[in-house]
């Protein structure tokens, strides 16, 4: 059993709370059922729910296994082929067993993550418990029970697992995200006091859930990550939960968790660009892109890594403006950046979410297009005219979206990030 772990921290399951030690005990029959050689191989555990996943993690950490956890919905035939090529034996918790013909001897303590695939095909990223556990310097503090809505096996999910195992009195309330109303009702019953989630999660909640239910959860800590955090969502959370501390972080599967901001403002302080030997990470900007070096990076990351995030320096603040591989729209030779247009649109009181992207058009090459979700109660009839006029006041004419699509719901990935949208191939004429 690993040292410096808090096996007595509690986890919400059907019927009440259990602790990590109890979950590790539930893993033991699986160790005995199959050949003990299994413990020396690379093993991917395919699970159908959070409880099964937590049992696997508890047992794998107890036995120092080389493992990964994959939700059943992501385990397709191509995925099984990728796992076999990577040398994994695959053990499915729901008693269906697939073992690859070539089993590679494992490295004790190696943890393989699968990325969410937001910016491309999902990748396998290798970590160890030392790199996953970014909380080794966190001193015991307030007791929290954390809502965990992230998809099993991703970096964000493992971060919450590491927090609960490594820091005293940090419980977990893993939830299904299919029904947000049910999630919030269950969180009230479980006594949730903290949550880690994406901005998109909260935009969906504000669209779908009664305000009275949102406020029934007595949150004292709200952590945001996985996406750009804008001022509007920070202000909305402050209004709903005035007693909570609202934090937002920059993290990725490859470089781990780095920047943490607690001042209630979008972006991060420019002073963090200064080198500081006391930090476990350093950041710099090179030609408008953010580079990070971290002691919590994946095992194949040796030095600085280009995150692919575009940033802009505005006074004493650094703001994210988009991704280098998806951002700039060339409109008749003029450059427009979706991040800038999205920030403006989100400042409009009638808008709760938006996504700006390139739309192919004759003569100009591309136009800016926008998918938007209006605040509940707003009329769609005049929305396009109102939003176009709002953009015309604040943006150059070429940057004003000319294609509008009004959505009833925010399109999201399984890990609660807003889906990216590629260039639209249909031609259209500027309005």
C-alpha positions as CSV (number, residue, x, y, z in Angstrom):
1,X,0.0,0.0,0.0
2,X,1.3,3.4,-0.9
3,X,2.7,5.8,1.7
4,X,1.3,9.3,2.3
5,X,-2.2,8.3,1.0
6,X,-5.4,8.9,2.8
7,X,-7.3,5.7,2.3
8,X,-9.9,6.8,4.8
9,X,-11.2,9.7,2.6
10,X,-14.7,9.0,1.6
11,X,-16.4,8.5,-1.8
12,X,-20.1,8.8,-2.6
13,X,-21.6,5.6,-4.0
14,X,-25.1,4.3,-4.4
15,X,-26.4,3.9,-0.9
16,X,-23.9,6.2,0.8
17,X,-20.2,6.8,1.4
18,X,-17.3,4.3,1.3
19,X,-13.6,4.9,1.6
20,X,-10.7,4.2,-0.6
21,X,-9.6,1.2,1.5
22,X,-13.0,-0.4,1.1
23,X,-12.9,0.1,-2.6
24,X,-9.4,-1.5,-2.8
25,X,-10.7,-4.5,-0.9
26,X,-13.4,-4.9,-3.6
27,X,-10.7,-5.1,-6.2
28,X,-9.0,-8.2,-4.6
29,X,-11.4,-10.8,-6.1
30,X,-10.4,-9.6,-9.5
31,X,-6.7,-10.2,-8.7
32,X,-7.4,-13.7,-7.4
33,X,-9.8,-14.6,-10.3
34,X,-7.2,-14.1,-13.0
35,X,-3.6,-15.3,-13.3
36,X,-1.3,-13.3,-11.0
37,X,0.8,-12.7,-14.2
38,X,-1.9,-10.1,-15.0
39,X,-0.4,-7.8,-12.4
40,X,2.9,-7.7,-14.3
41,X,1.4,-6.7,-17.6
42,X,0.1,-3.4,-19.1
43,X,-3.6,-3.7,-18.3
44,X,-6.5,-1.5,-19.6
45,X,-9.6,-1.8,-17.4
46,X,-12.8,-1.1,-19.3
47,X,-15.5,0.1,-16.9
48,X,-19.2,0.9,-17.2
49,X,-19.5,3.5,-14.3
50,X,-17.5,5.6,-11.9
51,X,-17.7,3.1,-9.0
52,X,-16.1,0.4,-11.1
53,X,-13.4,2.9,-12.1
54,X,-12.7,4.0,-8.6
55,X,-12.4,0.3,-7.5
56,X,-9.9,-0.3,-10.2
57,X,-7.8,2.8,-9.3
58,X,-7.8,1.9,-5.6
59,X,-6.7,-1.7,-6.4
60,X,-4.2,-0.7,-9.0
61,X,-2.5,1.8,-6.6
62,X,-2.5,-0.8,-3.8
63,X,-0.7,-3.3,-6.1
64,X,1.4,-0.7,-8.0
65,X,0.0,-1.8,-11.4
66,X,0.7,-0.5,-14.9
67,X,-2.8,0.4,-15.9
68,X,-5.3,2.6,-17.6
69,X,-9.1,3.0,-17.2
70,X,-11.4,3.4,-20.1
71,X,-15.2,4.0,-20.0
72,X,-17.1,1.3,-21.9
73,X,-18.5,3.8,-24.4
74,X,-15.0,4.6,-25.7
75,X,-14.0,1.0,-26.1
76,X,-14.6,0.4,-29.8
77,X,-12.9,-2.1,-32.1
78,X,-10.4,0.5,-33.3
79,X,-9.7,1.3,-29.6
80,X,-9.1,-2.3,-28.8
81,X,-6.7,-2.5,-31.8
82,X,-4.8,0.5,-30.5
83,X,-4.6,-1.0,-27.0
84,X,-3.2,-4.2,-28.4
85,X,-0.6,-2.4,-30.5
86,X,0.5,-0.5,-27.3
87,X,0.9,-3.8,-25.5
88,X,-2.1,-3.8,-23.3
89,X,-3.9,-6.8,-22.0
90,X,-7.5,-5.7,-21.6
91,X,-9.6,-6.7,-18.7
92,X,-13.3,-5.6,-18.7
93,X,-14.7,-5.2,-15.2
94,X,-18.2,-6.4,-16.3
95,X,-16.7,-9.9,-16.6
96,X,-16.1,-9.9,-20.4
97,X,-12.4,-10.6,-20.9
98,X,-10.2,-9.7,-23.9
99,X,-6.5,-10.4,-23.7
100,X,-4.2,-9.2,-26.5
101,X,-2.0,-11.8,-28.1
102,X,1.1,-9.8,-27.2
103,X,1.3,-8.8,-23.6
104,X,4.1,-6.3,-22.8
105,X,5.6,-6.5,-19.3
106,X,4.5,-3.4,-17.4
107,X,6.3,-0.7,-15.5
108,X,5.1,-0.6,-11.9
109,X,3.2,2.6,-11.1
110,X,2.7,3.7,-14.7
111,X,-0.7,5.3,-15.4
112,X,-1.8,5.8,-18.9
113,X,-4.5,8.4,-19.6
114,X,-6.7,8.9,-22.7
115,X,-7.2,12.4,-23.8
116,X,-10.7,13.8,-24.3
117,X,-10.0,14.3,-28.1
118,X,-11.3,17.9,-28.0
119,X,-8.6,19.1,-30.4
120,X,-8.1,16.0,-32.4
121,X,-7.9,12.2,-32.2
122,X,-7.7,10.9,-28.6
123,X,-4.1,10.1,-27.5
124,X,-2.6,7.9,-24.9
125,X,-0.5,9.9,-22.4
126,X,1.8,8.2,-19.9
127,X,2.1,9.4,-16.3
128,X,3.2,8.1,-13.0
129,X,1.7,8.7,-9.6
130,X,4.4,11.3,-9.0
131,X,3.3,13.3,-12.0
132,X,-0.4,12.8,-11.6
133,X,-0.3,13.9,-8.0
134,X,0.1,17.7,-8.2
135,X,-1.1,18.0,-4.6
136,X,2.0,16.8,-2.9
137,X,2.7,20.3,-1.5
138,X,-0.9,21.0,-0.5
139,X,-1.3,21.5,3.2
140,X,-4.4,20.1,4.9
141,X,-7.1,22.7,5.0
142,X,-10.9,22.8,4.7
143,X,-12.9,19.6,4.4
144,X,-14.6,19.3,1.0
145,X,-16.7,16.8,-0.8
146,X,-16.1,17.4,-4.5
147,X,-18.6,16.9,-7.3
148,X,-16.7,15.2,-10.1
149,X,-18.6,15.3,-13.5
150,X,-15.5,14.5,-15.7
151,X,-15.3,11.5,-17.9
152,X,-13.5,8.5,-16.4
153,X,-9.9,8.1,-17.3
154,X,-9.1,11.6,-18.4
155,X,-6.5,13.8,-16.8
156,X,-9.1,16.0,-15.1
157,X,-10.8,12.9,-13.6
158,X,-7.4,11.5,-12.4
159,X,-6.6,14.9,-10.9
160,X,-9.6,14.6,-8.6
161,X,-8.7,11.1,-7.7
162,X,-5.2,12.2,-6.8
163,X,-6.6,15.0,-4.7
164,X,-8.8,12.7,-2.7
165,X,-6.1,10.1,-2.1
166,X,-3.4,12.6,-1.3
167,X,-5.0,15.3,0.8
168,X,-6.9,14.6,4.0
169,X,-10.7,15.1,4.2
170,X,-11.2,15.5,0.5
171,X,-14.1,13.3,-0.6
172,X,-15.4,12.7,-4.1
173,X,-19.0,12.6,-5.4
174,X,-18.6,11.2,-9.0
175,X,-21.7,11.9,-11.1
176,X,-23.3,11.0,-14.4
177,X,-23.7,14.1,-16.6
178,X,-26.6,12.9,-18.7
179,X,-29.2,14.6,-16.5
180,X,-28.0,17.8,-14.9
181,X,-31.1,18.2,-12.8
182,X,-30.5,14.7,-11.3
183,X,-26.9,15.5,-10.8
184,X,-27.7,18.6,-8.8
185,X,-30.4,16.8,-6.8
186,X,-27.9,14.0,-6.0
187,X,-25.2,16.5,-5.0
188,X,-27.6,18.1,-2.5
189,X,-28.3,14.6,-0.9
190,X,-24.6,13.9,-0.8
191,X,-23.8,17.2,0.9
192,X,-21.5,18.5,-1.8
193,X,-19.4,21.5,-0.8
194,X,-17.0,21.8,-3.8
195,X,-16.9,21.1,-7.6
196,X,-14.4,20.9,-10.3
197,X,-15.9,21.4,-13.8
198,X,-15.6,23.2,-17.1
199,X,-17.2,26.6,-17.9
200,X,-19.5,24.7,-20.4
201,X,-20.8,22.6,-17.5
202,X,-22.0,25.8,-15.8
203,X,-23.4,27.4,-18.9
204,X,-25.5,24.2,-19.4
205,X,-26.6,24.3,-15.8
206,X,-27.7,27.9,-16.0
207,X,-29.7,27.1,-19.1
208,X,-31.4,23.9,-17.9
209,X,-31.7,24.0,-14.1
210,X,-34.0,26.0,-11.9
211,X,-32.1,28.7,-10.0
212,X,-33.5,27.5,-6.7
213,X,-31.9,24.0,-7.2
214,X,-28.6,25.5,-8.2
215,X,-28.5,27.5,-4.9
216,X,-29.4,24.5,-2.8
217,X,-25.9,23.1,-3.1
218,X,-23.8,24.9,-0.5
219,X,-20.6,25.3,-2.5
220,X,-17.6,26.7,-0.8
221,X,-15.0,26.0,-3.6
222,X,-15.6,26.1,-7.4
223,X,-12.7,25.2,-9.7
224,X,-12.9,25.7,-13.4
225,X,-10.6,24.2,-16.1
226,X,-10.4,22.5,-19.5
227,X,-11.5,25.6,-21.4
228,X,-11.0,29.4,-21.6
229,X,-12.7,30.9,-18.6
230,X,-14.3,34.3,-19.4
231,X,-15.3,37.0,-17.1
232,X,-19.0,36.5,-17.6
233,X,-19.0,33.0,-16.2
234,X,-16.8,34.1,-13.3
235,X,-19.3,36.9,-12.4
236,X,-22.3,34.5,-12.8
237,X,-20.8,32.0,-10.3
238,X,-19.9,34.8,-7.9
239,X,-23.6,35.9,-8.0
240,X,-24.9,32.4,-7.4
241,X,-22.4,31.4,-4.8
242,X,-21.2,34.6,-3.0
243,X,-19.5,32.7,-0.2
244,X,-17.5,30.4,-2.5
245,X,-13.9,30.8,-3.7
246,X,-13.9,30.6,-7.5
247,X,-10.6,29.4,-9.0
248,X,-9.6,28.6,-12.6
249,X,-6.6,26.6,-13.7
250,X,-4.6,25.9,-16.8
251,X,-3.8,22.2,-17.2
252,X,-3.4,19.6,-19.9
253,X,-2.8,15.9,-20.1
254,X,0.7,16.4,-21.4
255,X,2.0,19.2,-19.1
256,X,-0.1,18.6,-16.0
257,X,-1.7,21.3,-13.8
258,X,0.1,24.7,-13.8
259,X,-1.5,28.1,-13.5
260,X,-4.0,28.6,-10.8
261,X,-5.9,31.9,-10.6
262,X,-8.0,32.9,-7.6
263,X,-8.6,36.6,-8.0
264,X,-12.0,36.5,-9.8
265,X,-10.6,37.9,-13.1
266,X,-10.4,36.2,-16.5
267,X,-6.9,35.5,-17.8
268,X,-3.9,35.3,-15.5
269,X,-1.4,37.9,-14.1
270,X,1.5,38.8,-16.4
271,X,3.8,38.5,-13.4
272,X,3.6,34.7,-13.7
273,X,5.8,35.0,-16.7
274,X,8.7,35.8,-14.4
275,X,10.9,32.9,-13.5
276,X,10.4,31.7,-10.0
277,X,12.5,28.8,-8.6
278,X,9.9,28.1,-5.9
279,X,7.3,27.1,-8.4
280,X,7.0,23.6,-9.9
281,X,6.2,25.1,-13.3
282,X,7.3,27.9,-15.5
283,X,5.6,29.6,-18.5
284,X,6.7,31.9,-21.3
285,X,5.2,33.4,-24.5
286,X,6.9,32.9,-27.9
287,X,5.3,34.5,-30.9
288,X,2.0,34.7,-29.2
289,X,1.9,31.1,-28.1
290,X,2.0,29.8,-24.6
291,X,4.9,27.5,-23.6
292,X,5.0,25.5,-20.4
293,X,7.6,23.5,-18.5
294,X,6.4,21.5,-15.5
295,X,7.6,18.8,-13.1
296,X,4.2,17.2,-13.5
297,X,4.4,16.7,-17.2
298,X,3.9,13.3,-18.9
299,X,6.8,10.9,-19.0
300,X,7.8,11.7,-22.6
301,X,7.9,15.5,-22.0
302,X,11.4,16.5,-21.2
303,X,11.5,20.3,-21.4
304,X,9.4,23.1,-22.7
305,X,6.2,22.2,-24.5
306,X,4.2,24.4,-26.9
307,X,0.6,24.2,-25.6
308,X,-0.8,25.4,-28.9
309,X,-2.8,28.1,-27.0
310,X,-2.7,31.7,-28.4
311,X,-2.4,34.4,-25.8
312,X,-2.4,38.2,-25.8
313,X,-0.7,40.5,-23.3
314,X,-3.0,43.3,-22.2
315,X,-1.6,45.5,-19.5
316,X,-0.8,43.4,-16.5
317,X,-3.0,40.5,-17.7
318,X,-2.6,37.6,-20.1
319,X,-5.7,36.4,-22.0
320,X,-6.3,33.3,-24.0
321,X,-7.5,34.0,-27.5
322,X,-7.8,30.5,-29.1
323,X,-5.9,27.7,-30.5
324,X,-3.0,28.1,-33.0
325,X,-4.4,25.3,-35.2
326,X,-8.0,26.5,-35.3
327,X,-8.1,30.2,-34.7
328,X,-7.5,32.9,-37.4
329,X,-10.1,33.5,-40.0
330,X,-8.9,35.1,-43.2
331,X,-11.7,37.3,-44.5
332,X,-10.8,38.9,-47.8
333,X,-7.2,39.3,-46.6
334,X,-8.2,40.6,-43.1
335,X,-7.5,38.6,-40.0
336,X,-10.3,37.9,-37.5
337,X,-9.8,35.9,-34.3
338,X,-12.8,33.8,-33.0
339,X,-11.6,34.3,-29.4
340,X,-12.0,38.1,-29.7
341,X,-15.4,37.8,-31.3
342,X,-16.6,35.2,-28.7
343,X,-15.5,37.4,-25.8
344,X,-17.5,40.3,-27.2
345,X,-20.6,38.2,-27.8
346,X,-20.5,36.7,-24.3
347,X,-20.6,40.2,-22.9
348,X,-24.1,40.6,-24.3
349,X,-26.7,40.0,-21.6
350,X,-28.9,37.9,-23.9
351,X,-26.2,35.3,-24.7
352,X,-25.1,32.4,-22.5
353,X,-22.8,30.6,-24.9
354,X,-21.3,31.0,-28.4
355,X,-18.9,29.4,-30.8
356,X,-17.3,31.4,-33.7
357,X,-15.7,29.7,-36.7
358,X,-14.9,30.1,-40.4
359,X,-17.5,29.6,-43.0
360,X,-16.5,29.3,-46.7
361,X,-17.9,32.0,-48.9
362,X,-17.4,33.1,-52.6
363,X,-15.1,36.1,-53.3
364,X,-14.1,36.7,-49.7
365,X,-12.8,33.2,-49.0
366,X,-14.3,32.9,-45.6
367,X,-16.8,34.7,-43.3
368,X,-17.1,34.6,-39.5
369,X,-20.1,32.4,-38.4
370,X,-21.5,32.0,-35.0
371,X,-23.5,29.3,-33.2
372,X,-25.2,30.8,-30.1
373,X,-27.4,29.8,-27.2
374,X,-29.6,32.5,-25.8
375,X,-30.4,33.1,-22.2
376,X,-33.7,31.4,-21.2
377,X,-36.7,33.6,-22.0
378,X,-35.0,35.6,-24.8
379,X,-36.8,35.8,-28.1
380,X,-35.1,34.4,-31.2
381,X,-37.1,36.5,-33.7
382,X,-35.0,39.7,-33.4
383,X,-31.8,38.1,-31.9
384,X,-29.8,38.0,-35.1
385,X,-30.5,41.7,-35.8
386,X,-29.6,42.7,-32.2
387,X,-26.4,40.6,-32.0
388,X,-25.3,41.8,-35.5
389,X,-25.8,45.5,-34.5
390,X,-24.0,44.8,-31.2
391,X,-21.0,43.4,-33.1
392,X,-21.0,46.2,-35.6
393,X,-20.6,48.8,-32.8
394,X,-17.5,47.0,-31.4
395,X,-15.8,45.1,-34.2
396,X,-14.4,45.9,-37.7
397,X,-17.0,45.2,-40.3
398,X,-15.1,42.2,-41.7
399,X,-15.1,40.5,-38.2
400,X,-18.9,40.8,-37.7
401,X,-20.5,37.3,-37.9
402,X,-22.7,37.1,-41.0
403,X,-23.9,33.5,-40.5
404,X,-25.9,32.8,-37.3
405,X,-27.3,29.6,-35.9
406,X,-29.4,29.5,-32.8
407,X,-29.1,26.3,-30.8
408,X,-31.4,25.0,-28.0
409,X,-28.5,23.3,-26.2
410,X,-24.8,23.6,-26.0
411,X,-23.0,20.9,-28.0
412,X,-20.6,19.2,-25.6
413,X,-18.1,16.3,-25.6
414,X,-18.3,13.5,-23.1
415,X,-15.9,15.4,-20.9
416,X,-18.1,18.5,-20.7
417,X,-16.1,20.7,-23.1
418,X,-17.8,22.6,-25.9
419,X,-17.4,20.8,-29.2
420,X,-15.1,22.6,-31.7
421,X,-16.4,23.2,-35.2
422,X,-14.5,22.9,-38.4
423,X,-14.8,25.2,-41.4
424,X,-18.2,24.9,-43.0
425,X,-18.0,23.9,-46.6
426,X,-21.3,25.3,-47.8
427,X,-21.0,28.5,-49.8
428,X,-23.0,31.5,-48.9
429,X,-23.3,35.2,-49.6
430,X,-22.5,38.0,-47.2
431,X,-25.6,39.7,-45.8
